[in-house]
């Protein structure tokens, strides 16, 4: 099996229209057994830089802790 980095390029549909992007994405990877919702999130995460992802994760952990969904936010 290929690594996810090879399966989901940084900009897989840079020349297609939005409707064709969705169609190609679902048919290409959904037909191979991949969860297209998760792959869509992976592509969105790859577009963000590491610092932005870390900030969003920290905020999400804070909210989850406030709601009692996790024990404590990770320190760091």
PyMOL Python script that loads the backbone (N, CA, C, O; Angstrom):
from pymol import cmd

cmd.read_pdbstr("""\
ATOM      1  N   UNK A   1       0.844  -1.175   0.000  1.00  0.00           N
ATOM      2  CA  UNK A   1       0.000   0.000   0.000  1.00  0.00           C
ATOM      3  C   UNK A   1       0.892   1.242   0.000  1.00  0.00           C
ATOM      4  O   UNK A   1       1.914   1.276   0.685  1.00  0.00           O
ATOM      5  N   UNK A   2       0.510   2.244  -0.757  1.00  0.00           N
ATOM      6  CA  UNK A   2       1.282   3.473  -0.854  1.00  0.00           C
ATOM      7  C   UNK A   2       1.101   4.334   0.385  1.00  0.00           C
ATOM      8  O   UNK A   2       0.028   4.324   0.989  1.00  0.00           O
ATOM      9  N   UNK A   3       2.136   5.084   0.778  1.00  0.00           N
ATOM     10  CA  UNK A   3       1.978   6.019   1.889  1.00  0.00           C
ATOM     11  C   UNK A   3       0.949   7.089   1.529  1.00  0.00           C
ATOM     12  O   UNK A   3       0.787   7.434   0.358  1.00  0.00           O
ATOM     13  N   UNK A   4       0.253   7.611   2.546  1.00  0.00           N
ATOM     14  CA  UNK A   4      -0.802   8.611   2.303  1.00  0.00           C
ATOM     15  C   UNK A   4      -0.245   9.833   1.589  1.00  0.00           C
ATOM     16  O   UNK A   4      -0.964  10.476   0.825  1.00  0.00           O
ATOM     17  N   UNK A   5       1.025  10.168   1.823  1.00  0.00           N
ATOM     18  CA  UNK A   5       1.635  11.328   1.172  1.00  0.00           C
ATOM     19  C   UNK A   5       1.633  11.171  -0.345  1.00  0.00           C
ATOM     20  O   UNK A   5       1.473  12.156  -1.064  1.00  0.00           O
ATOM     21  N   UNK A   6       1.807   9.950  -0.840  1.00  0.00           N
ATOM     22  CA  UNK A   6       1.780   9.713  -2.279  1.00  0.00           C
ATOM     23  C   UNK A   6       0.360   9.655  -2.809  1.00  0.00           C
ATOM     24  O   UNK A   6       0.113   9.997  -3.966  1.00  0.00           O
ATOM     25  N   UNK A   7      -0.580   9.224  -1.969  1.00  0.00           N
ATOM     26  CA  UNK A   7      -1.957   9.118  -2.424  1.00  0.00           C
ATOM     27  C   UNK A   7      -2.649  10.471  -2.492  1.00  0.00           C
ATOM     28  O   UNK A   7      -3.506  10.687  -3.349  1.00  0.00           O
ATOM     29  N   UNK A   8      -2.283  11.384  -1.595  1.00  0.00           N
ATOM     30  CA  UNK A   8      -2.936  12.693  -1.536  1.00  0.00           C
ATOM     31  C   UNK A   8      -1.884  13.766  -1.757  1.00  0.00           C
ATOM     32  O   UNK A   8      -1.237  14.196  -0.802  1.00  0.00           O
ATOM     33  N   UNK A   9      -1.701  14.207  -2.992  1.00  0.00           N
ATOM     34  CA  UNK A   9      -0.718  15.240  -3.274  1.00  0.00           C
ATOM     35  C   UNK A   9      -1.094  16.560  -2.610  1.00  0.00           C
ATOM     36  O   UNK A   9      -2.246  16.752  -2.221  1.00  0.00           O
ATOM     37  N   UNK A  10      -0.134  17.467  -2.479  1.00  0.00           N
ATOM     38  CA  UNK A  10      -0.371  18.744  -1.804  1.00  0.00           C
ATOM     39  C   UNK A  10      -1.515  19.525  -2.442  1.00  0.00           C
ATOM     40  O   UNK A  10      -2.326  20.116  -1.728  1.00  0.00           O
ATOM     41  N   UNK A  11      -1.596  19.539  -3.746  1.00  0.00           N
ATOM     42  CA  UNK A  11      -2.710  20.215  -4.417  1.00  0.00           C
ATOM     43  C   UNK A  11      -3.224  19.284  -5.517  1.00  0.00           C
ATOM     44  O   UNK A  11      -2.864  19.444  -6.683  1.00  0.00           O
ATOM     45  N   UNK A  12      -4.063  18.313  -5.151  1.00  0.00           N
ATOM     46  CA  UNK A  12      -4.433  17.276  -6.115  1.00  0.00           C
ATOM     47  C   UNK A  12      -5.284  17.750  -7.276  1.00  0.00           C
ATOM     48  O   UNK A  12      -5.312  17.094  -8.317  1.00  0.00           O
ATOM     49  N   UNK A  13      -5.974  18.860  -7.132  1.00  0.00           N
ATOM     50  CA  UNK A  13      -6.886  19.293  -8.192  1.00  0.00           C
ATOM     51  C   UNK A  13      -6.670  20.750  -8.551  1.00  0.00           C
ATOM     52  O   UNK A  13      -7.635  21.501  -8.691  1.00  0.00           O
ATOM     53  N   UNK A  14      -5.447  21.151  -8.699  1.00  0.00           N
ATOM     54  CA  UNK A  14      -5.171  22.561  -8.894  1.00  0.00           C
ATOM     55  C   UNK A  14      -5.727  23.121 -10.207  1.00  0.00           C
ATOM     56  O   UNK A  14      -5.887  24.335 -10.327  1.00  0.00           O
ATOM     57  N   UNK A  15      -6.022  22.277 -11.185  1.00  0.00           N
ATOM     58  CA  UNK A  15      -6.513  22.781 -12.466  1.00  0.00           C
ATOM     59  C   UNK A  15      -7.990  22.495 -12.700  1.00  0.00           C
ATOM     60  O   UNK A  15      -8.535  22.890 -13.731  1.00  0.00           O
ATOM     61  N   UNK A  16      -8.643  21.823 -11.772  1.00  0.00           N
ATOM     62  CA  UNK A  16     -10.044  21.449 -11.982  1.00  0.00           C
ATOM     63  C   UNK A  16     -10.986  22.445 -11.306  1.00  0.00           C
ATOM     64  O   UNK A  16     -10.599  23.146 -10.371  1.00  0.00           O
ATOM     65  N   UNK A  17     -12.216  22.496 -11.789  1.00  0.00           N
ATOM     66  CA  UNK A  17     -13.223  23.335 -11.154  1.00  0.00           C
ATOM     67  C   UNK A  17     -13.661  22.674  -9.857  1.00  0.00           C
ATOM     68  O   UNK A  17     -13.455  21.472  -9.692  1.00  0.00           O
ATOM     69  N   UNK A  18     -14.269  23.429  -8.913  1.00  0.00           N
ATOM     70  CA  UNK A  18     -14.663  22.831  -7.632  1.00  0.00           C
ATOM     71  C   UNK A  18     -15.567  21.611  -7.757  1.00  0.00           C
ATOM     72  O   UNK A  18     -15.394  20.644  -7.016  1.00  0.00           O
ATOM     73  N   UNK A  19     -16.528  21.635  -8.680  1.00  0.00           N
ATOM     74  CA  UNK A  19     -17.417  20.481  -8.798  1.00  0.00           C
ATOM     75  C   UNK A  19     -16.666  19.262  -9.344  1.00  0.00           C
ATOM     76  O   UNK A  19     -16.929  18.136  -8.923  1.00  0.00           O
ATOM     77  N   UNK A  20     -15.748  19.476 -10.265  1.00  0.00           N
ATOM     78  CA  UNK A  20     -14.955  18.370 -10.787  1.00  0.00           C
ATOM     79  C   UNK A  20     -13.964  17.864  -9.743  1.00  0.00           C
ATOM     80  O   UNK A  20     -13.646  16.675  -9.705  1.00  0.00           O
ATOM     81  N   UNK A  21     -13.483  18.763  -8.905  1.00  0.00           N
ATOM     82  CA  UNK A  21     -12.581  18.349  -7.835  1.00  0.00           C
ATOM     83  C   UNK A  21     -13.274  17.355  -6.914  1.00  0.00           C
ATOM     84  O   UNK A  21     -12.709  16.308  -6.596  1.00  0.00           O
ATOM     85  N   UNK A  22     -14.487  17.669  -6.485  1.00  0.00           N
ATOM     86  CA  UNK A  22     -15.217  16.791  -5.573  1.00  0.00           C
ATOM     87  C   UNK A  22     -15.511  15.456  -6.239  1.00  0.00           C
ATOM     88  O   UNK A  22     -15.339  14.404  -5.623  1.00  0.00           O
ATOM     89  N   UNK A  23     -15.946  15.488  -7.470  1.00  0.00           N
ATOM     90  CA  UNK A  23     -16.274  14.260  -8.181  1.00  0.00           C
ATOM     91  C   UNK A  23     -15.033  13.384  -8.351  1.00  0.00           C
ATOM     92  O   UNK A  23     -15.082  12.184  -8.081  1.00  0.00           O
ATOM     93  N   UNK A  24     -13.935  13.966  -8.791  1.00  0.00           N
ATOM     94  CA  UNK A  24     -12.710  13.207  -8.991  1.00  0.00           C
ATOM     95  C   UNK A  24     -12.159  12.659  -7.697  1.00  0.00           C
ATOM     96  O   UNK A  24     -11.671  11.529  -7.653  1.00  0.00           O
ATOM     97  N   UNK A  25     -12.231  13.433  -6.665  1.00  0.00           N
ATOM     98  CA  UNK A  25     -11.730  13.027  -5.360  1.00  0.00           C
ATOM     99  C   UNK A  25     -12.494  11.823  -4.837  1.00  0.00           C
ATOM    100  O   UNK A  25     -11.889  10.837  -4.415  1.00  0.00           O
ATOM    101  N   UNK A  26     -13.814  11.895  -4.861  1.00  0.00           N
ATOM    102  CA  UNK A  26     -14.632  10.804  -4.333  1.00  0.00           C
ATOM    103  C   UNK A  26     -14.507   9.549  -5.187  1.00  0.00           C
ATOM    104  O   UNK A  26     -14.398   8.446  -4.652  1.00  0.00           O
ATOM    105  N   UNK A  27     -14.521   9.700  -6.479  1.00  0.00           N
ATOM    106  CA  UNK A  27     -14.455   8.510  -7.321  1.00  0.00           C
ATOM    107  C   UNK A  27     -13.065   7.887  -7.304  1.00  0.00           C
ATOM    108  O   UNK A  27     -12.927   6.665  -7.356  1.00  0.00           O
ATOM    109  N   UNK A  28     -12.049   8.716  -7.233  1.00  0.00           N
ATOM    110  CA  UNK A  28     -10.678   8.202  -7.277  1.00  0.00           C
ATOM    111  C   UNK A  28     -10.299   7.459  -6.001  1.00  0.00           C
ATOM    112  O   UNK A  28      -9.754   6.356  -6.063  1.00  0.00           O
ATOM    113  N   UNK A  29     -10.582   8.053  -4.848  1.00  0.00           N
ATOM    114  CA  UNK A  29     -10.152   7.454  -3.588  1.00  0.00           C
ATOM    115  C   UNK A  29     -11.265   6.674  -2.904  1.00  0.00           C
ATOM    116  O   UNK A  29     -10.991   5.679  -2.234  1.00  0.00           O
ATOM    117  N   UNK A  30     -12.505   7.099  -3.057  1.00  0.00           N
ATOM    118  CA  UNK A  30     -13.617   6.370  -2.454  1.00  0.00           C
ATOM    119  C   UNK A  30     -13.770   4.988  -3.047  1.00  0.00           C
ATOM    120  O   UNK A  30     -14.136   4.045  -2.346  1.00  0.00           O
ATOM    121  N   UNK A  31     -13.495   4.861  -4.322  1.00  0.00           N
ATOM    122  CA  UNK A  31     -13.567   3.568  -4.984  1.00  0.00           C
ATOM    123  C   UNK A  31     -12.489   2.596  -4.544  1.00  0.00           C
ATOM    124  O   UNK A  31     -12.597   1.391  -4.774  1.00  0.00           O
ATOM    125  N   UNK A  32     -11.438   3.125  -3.904  1.00  0.00           N
ATOM    126  CA  UNK A  32     -10.356   2.268  -3.411  1.00  0.00           C
ATOM    127  C   UNK A  32     -10.517   1.953  -1.933  1.00  0.00           C
ATOM    128  O   UNK A  32      -9.633   1.351  -1.323  1.00  0.00           O
ATOM    129  N   UNK A  33     -11.640   2.356  -1.358  1.00  0.00           N
ATOM    130  CA  UNK A  33     -11.911   2.016   0.035  1.00  0.00           C
ATOM    131  C   UNK A  33     -11.498   3.067   1.045  1.00  0.00           C
ATOM    132  O   UNK A  33     -11.590   2.827   2.249  1.00  0.00           O
ATOM    133  N   UNK A  34     -11.046   4.223   0.590  1.00  0.00           N
ATOM    134  CA  UNK A  34     -10.662   5.280   1.512  1.00  0.00           C
ATOM    135  C   UNK A  34     -11.891   6.064   1.955  1.00  0.00           C
ATOM    136  O   UNK A  34     -12.858   6.201   1.206  1.00  0.00           O
ATOM    137  N   UNK A  35     -11.842   6.574   3.177  1.00  0.00           N
ATOM    138  CA  UNK A  35     -12.908   7.432   3.687  1.00  0.00           C
ATOM    139  C   UNK A  35     -12.664   8.832   3.132  1.00  0.00           C
ATOM    140  O   UNK A  35     -11.709   9.499   3.532  1.00  0.00           O
ATOM    141  N   UNK A  36     -13.518   9.282   2.218  1.00  0.00           N
ATOM    142  CA  UNK A  36     -13.279  10.554   1.539  1.00  0.00           C
ATOM    143  C   UNK A  36     -13.419  11.751   2.471  1.00  0.00           C
ATOM    144  O   UNK A  36     -12.799  12.788   2.234  1.00  0.00           O
ATOM    145  N   UNK A  37     -14.216  11.629   3.520  1.00  0.00           N
ATOM    146  CA  UNK A  37     -14.323  12.730   4.485  1.00  0.00           C
ATOM    147  C   UNK A  37     -12.991  12.949   5.192  1.00  0.00           C
ATOM    148  O   UNK A  37     -12.557  14.084   5.385  1.00  0.00           O
ATOM    149  N   UNK A  38     -12.356  11.859   5.570  1.00  0.00           N
ATOM    150  CA  UNK A  38     -11.063  11.961   6.252  1.00  0.00           C
ATOM    151  C   UNK A  38      -9.992  12.474   5.301  1.00  0.00           C
ATOM    152  O   UNK A  38      -9.177  13.316   5.680  1.00  0.00           O
ATOM    153  N   UNK A  39      -9.986  11.979   4.078  1.00  0.00           N
ATOM    154  CA  UNK A  39      -8.998  12.445   3.109  1.00  0.00           C
ATOM    155  C   UNK A  39      -9.174  13.929   2.815  1.00  0.00           C
ATOM    156  O   UNK A  39      -8.190  14.637   2.601  1.00  0.00           O
ATOM    157  N   UNK A  40     -10.409  14.405   2.801  1.00  0.00           N
ATOM    158  CA  UNK A  40     -10.661  15.832   2.597  1.00  0.00           C
ATOM    159  C   UNK A  40     -10.033  16.636   3.728  1.00  0.00           C
ATOM    160  O   UNK A  40      -9.460  17.701   3.496  1.00  0.00           O
ATOM    161  N   UNK A  41     -10.141  16.125   4.954  1.00  0.00           N
ATOM    162  CA  UNK A  41      -9.532  16.804   6.099  1.00  0.00           C
ATOM    163  C   UNK A  41      -8.009  16.775   5.998  1.00  0.00           C
ATOM    164  O   UNK A  41      -7.341  17.752   6.335  1.00  0.00           O
ATOM    165  N   UNK A  42      -7.465  15.651   5.530  1.00  0.00           N
ATOM    166  CA  UNK A  42      -6.017  15.539   5.371  1.00  0.00           C
ATOM    167  C   UNK A  42      -5.516  16.580   4.374  1.00  0.00           C
ATOM    168  O   UNK A  42      -4.503  17.236   4.619  1.00  0.00           O
ATOM    169  N   UNK A  43      -6.204  16.733   3.272  1.00  0.00           N
ATOM    170  CA  UNK A  43      -5.816  17.720   2.266  1.00  0.00           C
ATOM    171  C   UNK A  43      -5.893  19.125   2.859  1.00  0.00           C
ATOM    172  O   UNK A  43      -5.006  19.946   2.626  1.00  0.00           O
ATOM    173  N   UNK A  44      -6.952  19.407   3.627  1.00  0.00           N
ATOM    174  CA  UNK A  44      -7.091  20.730   4.257  1.00  0.00           C
ATOM    175  C   UNK A  44      -5.962  20.982   5.253  1.00  0.00           C
ATOM    176  O   UNK A  44      -5.439  22.094   5.330  1.00  0.00           O
ATOM    177  N   UNK A  45      -5.582  19.950   6.018  1.00  0.00           N
ATOM    178  CA  UNK A  45      -4.495  20.104   6.977  1.00  0.00           C
ATOM    179  C   UNK A  45      -3.160  20.346   6.282  1.00  0.00           C
ATOM    180  O   UNK A  45      -2.320  21.097   6.778  1.00  0.00           O
ATOM    181  N   UNK A  46      -2.971  19.706   5.137  1.00  0.00           N
ATOM    182  CA  UNK A  46      -1.703  19.886   4.408  1.00  0.00           C
ATOM    183  C   UNK A  46      -1.551  21.293   3.873  1.00  0.00           C
ATOM    184  O   UNK A  46      -0.432  21.744   3.629  1.00  0.00           O
ATOM    185  N   UNK A  47      -2.662  21.998   3.687  1.00  0.00           N
ATOM    186  CA  UNK A  47      -2.606  23.367   3.182  1.00  0.00           C
ATOM    187  C   UNK A  47      -2.194  24.353   4.270  1.00  0.00           C
ATOM    188  O   UNK A  47      -1.777  25.471   3.966  1.00  0.00           O
ATOM    189  N   UNK A  48      -2.308  23.947   5.547  1.00  0.00           N
ATOM    190  CA  UNK A  48      -1.970  24.824   6.665  1.00  0.00           C
ATOM    191  C   UNK A  48      -0.527  24.583   7.083  1.00  0.00           C
ATOM    192  O   UNK A  48       0.008  23.487   6.919  1.00  0.00           O
ATOM    193  N   UNK A  49       0.089  25.620   7.622  1.00  0.00           N
ATOM    194  CA  UNK A  49       1.444  25.410   8.132  1.00  0.00           C
ATOM    195  C   UNK A  49       1.385  24.789   9.529  1.00  0.00           C
ATOM    196  O   UNK A  49       0.330  24.764  10.162  1.00  0.00           O
ATOM    197  N   UNK A  50       2.510  24.297   9.992  1.00  0.00           N
ATOM    198  CA  UNK A  50       2.555  23.550  11.246  1.00  0.00           C
ATOM    199  C   UNK A  50       2.119  24.397  12.432  1.00  0.00           C
ATOM    200  O   UNK A  50       1.419  23.905  13.317  1.00  0.00           O
ATOM    201  N   UNK A  51       2.522  25.657  12.463  1.00  0.00           N
ATOM    202  CA  UNK A  51       2.166  26.533  13.575  1.00  0.00           C
ATOM    203  C   UNK A  51       0.651  26.732  13.659  1.00  0.00           C
ATOM    204  O   UNK A  51       0.078  26.712  14.748  1.00  0.00           O
ATOM    205  N   UNK A  52       0.018  26.922  12.527  1.00  0.00           N
ATOM    206  CA  UNK A  52      -1.437  27.106  12.490  1.00  0.00           C
ATOM    207  C   UNK A  52      -2.159  25.849  12.975  1.00  0.00           C
ATOM    208  O   UNK A  52      -3.137  25.940  13.717  1.00  0.00           O
ATOM    209  N   UNK A  53      -1.678  24.678  12.559  1.00  0.00           N
ATOM    210  CA  UNK A  53      -2.277  23.420  13.022  1.00  0.00           C
ATOM    211  C   UNK A  53      -2.126  23.254  14.526  1.00  0.00           C
ATOM    212  O   UNK A  53      -3.060  22.824  15.203  1.00  0.00           O
ATOM    213  N   UNK A  54      -0.945  23.594  15.052  1.00  0.00           N
ATOM    214  CA  UNK A  54      -0.706  23.469  16.487  1.00  0.00           C
ATOM    215  C   UNK A  54      -1.610  24.400  17.290  1.00  0.00           C
ATOM    216  O   UNK A  54      -2.117  24.011  18.342  1.00  0.00           O
ATOM    217  N   UNK A  55      -1.819  25.631  16.804  1.00  0.00           N
ATOM    218  CA  UNK A  55      -2.697  26.570  17.489  1.00  0.00           C
ATOM    219  C   UNK A  55      -4.130  26.054  17.509  1.00  0.00           C
ATOM    220  O   UNK A  55      -4.802  26.127  18.538  1.00  0.00           O
ATOM    221  N   UNK A  56      -4.602  25.533  16.380  1.00  0.00           N
ATOM    222  CA  UNK A  56      -5.965  25.006  16.313  1.00  0.00           C
ATOM    223  C   UNK A  56      -6.137  23.804  17.226  1.00  0.00           C
ATOM    224  O   UNK A  56      -7.170  23.664  17.881  1.00  0.00           O
ATOM    225  N   UNK A  57      -5.130  22.931  17.276  1.00  0.00           N
ATOM    226  CA  UNK A  57      -5.197  21.768  18.159  1.00  0.00           C
ATOM    227  C   UNK A  57      -5.246  22.187  19.623  1.00  0.00           C
ATOM    228  O   UNK A  57      -5.985  21.602  20.415  1.00  0.00           O
ATOM    229  N   UNK A  58      -4.455  23.205  19.984  1.00  0.00           N
ATOM    230  CA  UNK A  58      -4.440  23.675  21.368  1.00  0.00           C
ATOM    231  C   UNK A  58      -5.800  24.263  21.761  1.00  0.00           C
ATOM    232  O   UNK A  58      -6.290  24.013  22.863  1.00  0.00           O
ATOM    233  N   UNK A  59      -6.398  25.030  20.878  1.00  0.00           N
ATOM    234  CA  UNK A  59      -7.710  25.618  21.157  1.00  0.00           C
ATOM    235  C   UNK A  59      -8.764  24.520  21.267  1.00  0.00           C
ATOM    236  O   UNK A  59      -9.608  24.556  22.162  1.00  0.00           O
ATOM    237  N   UNK A  60      -8.718  23.546  20.361  1.00  0.00           N
ATOM    238  CA  UNK A  60      -9.664  22.441  20.408  1.00  0.00           C
ATOM    239  C   UNK A  60      -9.529  21.666  21.721  1.00  0.00           C
ATOM    240  O   UNK A  60     -10.535  21.326  22.343  1.00  0.00           O
ATOM    241  N   UNK A  61      -8.299  21.387  22.143  1.00  0.00           N
ATOM    242  CA  UNK A  61      -8.083  20.679  23.406  1.00  0.00           C
ATOM    243  C   UNK A  61      -8.627  21.472  24.591  1.00  0.00           C
ATOM    244  O   UNK A  61      -9.193  20.891  25.517  1.00  0.00           O
ATOM    245  N   UNK A  62      -8.460  22.794  24.567  1.00  0.00           N
ATOM    246  CA  UNK A  62      -8.985  23.632  25.643  1.00  0.00           C
ATOM    247  C   UNK A  62     -10.497  23.530  25.717  1.00  0.00           C
ATOM    248  O   UNK A  62     -11.057  23.398  26.806  1.00  0.00           O
ATOM    249  N   UNK A  63     -11.162  23.590  24.581  1.00  0.00           N
ATOM    250  CA  UNK A  63     -12.629  23.481  24.537  1.00  0.00           C
ATOM    251  C   UNK A  63     -13.083  22.097  24.998  1.00  0.00           C
ATOM    252  O   UNK A  63     -14.032  21.982  25.773  1.00  0.00           O
ATOM    253  N   UNK A  64     -12.412  21.049  24.528  1.00  0.00           N
ATOM    254  CA  UNK A  64     -12.793  19.694  24.924  1.00  0.00           C
ATOM    255  C   UNK A  64     -12.616  19.492  26.426  1.00  0.00           C
ATOM    256  O   UNK A  64     -13.429  18.819  27.059  1.00  0.00           O
ATOM    257  N   UNK A  65     -11.564  20.067  27.001  1.00  0.00           N
ATOM    258  CA  UNK A  65     -11.348  19.972  28.439  1.00  0.00           C
ATOM    259  C   UNK A  65     -12.457  20.717  29.189  1.00  0.00           C
ATOM    260  O   UNK A  65     -12.977  20.212  30.184  1.00  0.00           O
ATOM    261  N   UNK A  66     -12.817  21.903  28.720  1.00  0.00           N
ATOM    262  CA  UNK A  66     -13.876  22.691  29.360  1.00  0.00           C
ATOM    263  C   UNK A  66     -15.213  21.952  29.333  1.00  0.00           C
ATOM    264  O   UNK A  66     -16.026  22.114  30.243  1.00  0.00           O
ATOM    265  N   UNK A  67     -15.447  21.153  28.313  1.00  0.00           N
ATOM    266  CA  UNK A  67     -16.693  20.393  28.196  1.00  0.00           C
ATOM    267  C   UNK A  67     -16.623  19.037  28.889  1.00  0.00           C
ATOM    268  O   UNK A  67     -17.606  18.296  28.915  1.00  0.00           O
ATOM    269  N   UNK A  68     -15.462  18.715  29.451  1.00  0.00           N
ATOM    270  CA  UNK A  68     -15.300  17.449  30.149  1.00  0.00           C
ATOM    271  C   UNK A  68     -15.125  16.251  29.231  1.00  0.00           C
ATOM    272  O   UNK A  68     -15.337  15.112  29.644  1.00  0.00           O
ATOM    273  N   UNK A  69     -14.744  16.500  28.009  1.00  0.00           N
ATOM    274  CA  UNK A  69     -14.588  15.415  27.041  1.00  0.00           C
ATOM    275  C   UNK A  69     -13.193  14.806  27.081  1.00  0.00           C
ATOM    276  O   UNK A  69     -12.998  13.692  26.596  1.00  0.00           O
ATOM    277  N   UNK A  70     -12.209  15.518  27.652  1.00  0.00           N
ATOM    278  CA  UNK A  70     -10.873  14.979  27.865  1.00  0.00           C
ATOM    279  C   UNK A  70     -10.454  15.349  29.269  1.00  0.00           C
ATOM    280  O   UNK A  70     -10.978  16.302  29.846  1.00  0.00           O
ATOM    281  N   UNK A  71      -9.503  14.595  29.832  1.00  0.00           N
ATOM    282  CA  UNK A  71      -9.049  14.830  31.215  1.00  0.00           C
ATOM    283  C   UNK A  71      -8.404  16.200  31.369  1.00  0.00           C
ATOM    284  O   UNK A  71      -8.845  17.006  32.188  1.00  0.00           O
ATOM    285  N   UNK A  72      -7.378  16.462  30.600  1.00  0.00           N
ATOM    286  CA  UNK A  72      -6.685  17.742  30.667  1.00  0.00           C
ATOM    287  C   UNK A  72      -6.019  17.988  29.336  1.00  0.00           C
ATOM    288  O   UNK A  72      -5.563  17.049  28.682  1.00  0.00           O
ATOM    289  N   UNK A  73      -5.958  19.245  28.925  1.00  0.00           N
ATOM    290  CA  UNK A  73      -5.262  19.524  27.661  1.00  0.00           C
ATOM    291  C   UNK A  73      -3.793  19.195  27.786  1.00  0.00           C
ATOM    292  O   UNK A  73      -3.199  19.415  28.842  1.00  0.00           O
ATOM    293  N   UNK A  74      -3.191  18.668  26.725  1.00  0.00           N
ATOM    294  CA  UNK A  74      -1.751  18.362  26.777  1.00  0.00           C
ATOM    295  C   UNK A  74      -0.944  19.629  26.995  1.00  0.00           C
ATOM    296  O   UNK A  74      -1.274  20.689  26.462  1.00  0.00           O
ATOM    297  N   UNK A  75       0.111  19.513  27.778  1.00  0.00           N
ATOM    298  CA  UNK A  75       0.966  20.663  28.025  1.00  0.00           C
ATOM    299  C   UNK A  75       1.962  20.791  26.891  1.00  0.00           C
ATOM    300  O   UNK A  75       2.413  19.807  26.304  1.00  0.00           O
ATOM    301  N   UNK A  76       2.284  22.031  26.609  1.00  0.00           N
ATOM    302  CA  UNK A  76       3.277  22.190  25.564  1.00  0.00           C
ATOM    303  C   UNK A  76       3.252  23.503  24.909  1.00  0.00           C
ATOM    304  O   UNK A  76       4.047  23.757  24.005  1.00  0.00           O
TER     305      UNK A  76
END
""", "prot")
cmd.dss("prot")
cmd.show_as("cartoon", "prot")
cmd.util.cbc("prot")
cmd.orient("prot")
